[in-house]
C-alpha cells in the first residue's frame, strides 16, 4: 500500500502542477471564478469519513464487529455523499455553465484533476463495499484488523489528496 500511495502521490502531483500552471491561461470562458462554488458540505462529508473509518478500525481491533459494520457503513455513506456532490457539481457545470473537458484549459485541467480524485474515491468505496460484504457474511474477523487498516490507509490518502485538490481548485484557483 505504501508503494501504491507513493506512486499515486506522484500522479496527483503532476495533475496539481498542471492545474496550477494553466490557471488563467484559458482564452475563453467560463473561468473558475464564474462557475465554481466551494463544496463545503461535501468536503466535510469526505473529510469526516476519516474519523469514522478510524472508529471502524478501532472496533475491529477490539472484536466489536457490530460497531465495525456501523462505522464502516457510515464511512461508505459519507463517501457516496461526496461522490453525489461531485456528480451534482459536474451536472451543473456541464449543462448549465457549458463547461466540458474540451471547452478550455480550465475545463480540461479541472475535470482531469477532480475526476482523478473521484476515481480514487470510487475505487476506495468499492473496496469498502467488498469488505462490508465479507463482514456481513462472517468472513471478516477481528484477526483481519491489519488488512482493514491497510484499506483505511488508502482511504486516509484519498482524504488527504482532497485537501490538496480542494485548496488548489476552490481556494487558489478561484
Secondary structure, DSSP 8 states (H G I E B T S, - for coil): -HHHHHHHHHHHHHHHHHHHHHTT--SSS--HHHH----HHHHHHHHHHHHHHHHHHHHHHTT-HHHHHHHHHHHHHHHHHHHHHHHHHHHIIIIIS---TTT-HHHHHHHHHHHHHHHHHHHHHHHHHHHHHHHHHT---GGGHHHHHHHHHHHHHHHHHHHHHHIIIIII--
